[in-house]
Amino acid sequence: MAIYDQTPRRRASLELLRAEAADELSVLVTERLRAGEDPWDFMEELPSVDELVVFMLRAENIAANGGSRPNASRHYRVLRQIALDYPPLTRAVWQLLGEANTHRRWDATVRADAG
């Protein structure tokens, strides 16, 4: 009988994750430029390479948890764990946890619906 280990594992080195994120960001910029958008209008909206790495790691965690969107408490714990696992990403994690980025469309801040 096989024992299923649910211990979170580090996917890859930070350098590899950053390279993947930089490639993805390059694709996003190219697509928007080809669509005729002015880079002065959209570059500030895009995440940094480290923010994109944090989102990739967060997405893996969500997928590993059955795909359910985390509540605010779990969101905080997941991002905090990413900062602990990858210390150079700490600044990006804390920026994403702050309220300063809520103007960006991709912002991951978990908001309670005012329903």
C-alpha positions as CSV (number, residue, x, y, z in Angstrom):
1,M,0.0,0.0,0.0
2,A,1.4,3.4,-1.1
3,I,1.4,6.2,1.4
4,Y,0.4,9.6,-0.1
5,D,2.7,12.4,1.1
6,Q,0.9,15.7,1.2
7,T,4.0,17.7,2.2
8,P,4.3,20.7,-0.1
9,R,7.4,20.5,-2.3
10,R,9.4,23.2,-3.8
11,R,8.8,23.0,-7.5
12,A,12.1,24.3,-8.8
13,S,14.9,26.6,-8.1
14,L,14.1,30.3,-7.8
15,E,16.3,31.0,-10.8
16,L,14.2,28.6,-13.0
17,L,10.9,30.0,-11.7
18,R,12.1,33.5,-12.4
19,A,13.2,32.5,-15.9
20,E,9.8,31.0,-16.6
21,A,8.0,34.1,-15.3
22,A,10.2,36.4,-17.4
23,D,9.3,34.3,-20.5
24,E,5.6,34.6,-19.6
25,L,5.9,38.3,-19.0
26,S,7.7,38.7,-22.3
27,V,4.8,36.9,-24.1
28,L,2.2,39.1,-22.4
29,V,4.1,42.3,-23.4
30,T,4.4,41.0,-27.0
31,E,0.8,40.1,-27.3
32,R,-0.3,43.5,-26.1
33,L,2.1,45.3,-28.4
34,R,0.8,43.3,-31.3
35,A,-2.7,44.2,-30.4
36,G,-1.7,47.8,-30.8
37,E,-1.6,48.9,-27.2
38,D,0.7,51.6,-26.0
39,P,3.3,50.3,-23.5
40,W,3.0,53.5,-21.6
41,D,-0.6,52.5,-20.9
42,F,-0.1,48.9,-19.8
43,M,3.4,48.3,-18.4
44,E,2.5,49.6,-14.9
45,E,-0.5,47.1,-14.8
46,L,1.7,44.1,-15.4
47,P,3.2,42.2,-12.4
48,S,6.9,42.1,-11.8
49,V,8.8,38.9,-12.5
50,D,8.8,38.1,-8.7
51,E,5.1,38.8,-8.4
52,L,4.4,36.5,-11.3
53,V,6.5,33.8,-9.6
54,V,4.5,34.2,-6.4
55,F,1.3,33.9,-8.5
56,M,2.6,30.7,-10.1
57,L,3.4,29.2,-6.8
58,R,0.0,30.3,-5.4
59,A,-1.8,28.8,-8.3
60,E,0.0,25.5,-7.7
61,N,-1.1,25.5,-4.1
62,I,-4.7,26.2,-5.2
63,A,-4.6,23.4,-7.7
64,A,-3.2,21.0,-5.1
65,N,-6.1,22.0,-2.8
66,G,-8.7,20.9,-5.2
67,G,-8.9,24.2,-7.1
68,S,-11.0,26.0,-4.5
69,R,-10.3,29.7,-4.2
70,P,-8.7,30.5,-0.8
71,N,-10.4,32.7,1.7
72,A,-8.5,35.7,3.1
73,S,-6.9,33.8,5.9
74,R,-5.7,30.9,3.7
75,H,-4.5,33.4,1.1
76,Y,-2.4,35.0,3.7
77,R,-1.0,31.7,5.0
78,V,-0.2,30.5,1.4
79,L,1.7,33.7,0.5
80,R,3.5,33.8,3.8
81,Q,4.6,30.2,3.3
82,I,5.9,31.1,-0.2
83,A,8.0,33.9,1.5
84,L,9.3,31.4,3.9
85,D,10.2,28.8,1.2
86,Y,11.7,31.4,-1.1
87,P,13.1,34.3,1.0
88,P,14.1,36.5,-2.0
89,L,10.4,36.6,-2.8
90,T,9.5,38.1,0.5
91,R,9.2,41.7,-0.7
92,A,6.9,40.7,-3.6
93,V,4.8,38.6,-1.2
94,W,4.3,41.5,1.2
95,Q,3.6,43.9,-1.7
96,L,0.8,41.5,-2.9
97,L,-0.6,41.2,0.6
98,G,-0.8,45.0,1.0
99,E,-3.6,47.2,-0.1
100,A,-1.4,49.3,-2.4
101,N,-1.9,47.1,-5.5
102,T,-5.7,47.0,-5.6
103,H,-5.8,49.2,-8.8
104,R,-4.2,46.4,-10.9
105,R,-6.6,44.1,-12.6
106,W,-4.6,40.9,-11.7
107,D,-4.3,41.8,-8.0
108,A,-4.8,38.7,-5.9
109,T,-6.1,40.5,-2.8
110,V,-9.0,38.4,-1.5
111,R,-12.0,40.7,-1.1
112,A,-15.2,39.8,0.7
113,D,-18.2,40.4,-1.6
114,A,-20.5,43.1,-0.3
115,G,-23.5,41.0,-1.3
